[in-house]
């Protein structure tokens, strides 16, 4: 299979991975043939890319960070918890309902179990294509990436559980923000931006007395937009005043937001987002955490089409953990862009005169030719 930006997808291509609704129901199954209408609707739903079938890349398998069961259960429980907070934000004044904390903790344990089976896994763009609600998928992505980094930092099980809960629920305060502000396609006014920033404090107050949720998770919701130099919010904390979990979540939250399609901007690619994060190294983000994060991110996602400095087009087959900028690629065309009868693999870590010059992710007209 290969990864195809929705902007470059063409009618007649067939899906190689399912696409789900926000409650885990399969909307489009593997093998479904894309039409112009489907492509347009997927783009409108915030899908930045799809995985499509291609006989020349059928042997390329996209690693799964989580099992399909875990992903579906996690998305469903996040949806249920966020909807509960949206519909009954003040219900815990006199009566407690511990099932939200219990169910979310079960999900975190499932995520920890899946990730612990392969602690050397790289951070990939999450493969579960989900439509209808960006917030649910974003929360799960941030949780998975944060937990992976917690494993890499050597956190124990209790620390991982608290980090996982804090990262999964870091944006729960957005359930208290009006949809007009939350989904506004254009630039926010100063009043709207102030309203948006209040999601950190509102998340804290929603979580701090929630049965089954540790107080540290509430502080993750409160502090994940704080920055080392004091320019963050809501309290303008600096340096060690910010909890390490919140520092970590802040990096991951920014990365996933940048690499996700939003109504007001296109998604960045991983290497672009990492570069943007590094511009704030030591001022906005902790340098040691940022280095760990960079070392765990697959800069060029498996299955994506790239152009080499030789003029050849290729598809990324695998990553090189010790040389992230030099993956293994499958060369699909000659230097003039003509399809090869027999594509071949090339390890860029061993071919130092060849490098990736461009990623085929920009928008094109539906009539433009597509690189093979």
Helices and strands as residue ranges (DSSP letters): E 2-5, G 6-8, E 19-20, E 26-28, H 36-44, E 49-52, G 55-57, H 68-87, G 91-93, H 99-116, E 129-130, H 134-152, H 157-168, G 172-176, H 179-182, H 190-197, H 199-207, H 215-223, G 239-241, H 244-258, H 270-278, H 287-296, E 305-308, E 313-318, E 328-333, E 339-347, E 356-359
